[in-house]
Amino acid sequence: MSLFITLFIILACLSLIDFLSEHNYGLFISTVILAVIAGVRYNVGYDYGTYYQFYLTGNHSFEKGYVLLNNLAHYFHLSFFTFELLFSLLTMGLLFIFLRKYVRPGLGNLCLLYYFARFYWVRDLGQIRSSLAAVICLFAIKYISEKRLLPFLIITCIAESIHKGSFIIIAAYLMANYFNKHINYFKTITYLLLAYMVGLFLKASPALVSKLTNGSAYVTASVYTENSSASIITLIIQIIVILLYVWIRMRQGKQHSKFMDAVANVYLTGTLIALTLIGYKTLGYRLDTLLNTTEILMVPYIIDKFFSNKIIVVLINIAASAIVLYMIMFSDNSYLNFIPFTTVFTPIK
């Protein structure tokens, strides 16, 4: 548990320094720390064994892009541990580039702190394909906001080669450029209610859903379909976040950011998917998680717009990240899956 607390304190302090100085020096340091921690782990994380065995034997069906990365590592005679570190550096490096380029100086490290709390432990120490694909998809947001289909599709295809769920971002492109071009309360609430009603219908029609998904275990096994209190709370938070953004957006009028509108529409699409599949939590998570990565942009942005005092902005962001970390890792003792945190060098308790 000390690792979780220590990392959080380090990232929070670096976030404070960055925000007050309006620089990204701490963002770089935070990124390197998280990349190395994820890269040097040994037999830690939900899918570690699967990726380790695939690297040794190739006995699994993965997307061509991920297979290509494995083949390149084999070509250079790299050990799995070296491959794991390089993969982590690639993922976190791309996230650093995105935050540095598209988030104003000083705010990026607060976004990374929220990422650490919300996604880092499950993805970068487990679902590494999903993590890399989600970060790649972030770069498509620029082209969603500019309605540039070709570069958007190129980035989507690259992400798709790492994780097949990346195709879902096409729905966000359609949402942003055709169904929700002008964000307002009426349309947002209407979409949320419609998605919820469809979700209730699908939840009451398991036979239909099973037929549509060819009897996938994600819709037939109770371990995948039963919602936990944490997943319901997470969904409620998503709805609150999108409604708060709409409130800020309506106040801004014509001075709004097209880029942030695109971010909000990606996030809204993910929330609608979660509501539609409210009775099938794992399937919903698999589809919406790549879109809901934008939460790391939405929450700090909203807090920054609500308060003018820099200290208050930082403290509320840190508190929000701490609450999310508690919900994700401690409320149901998920942190026990990472203890002891064994590395290629030595275990960390």
Disulfide bonds with the S-S distance in Angstrom:
none
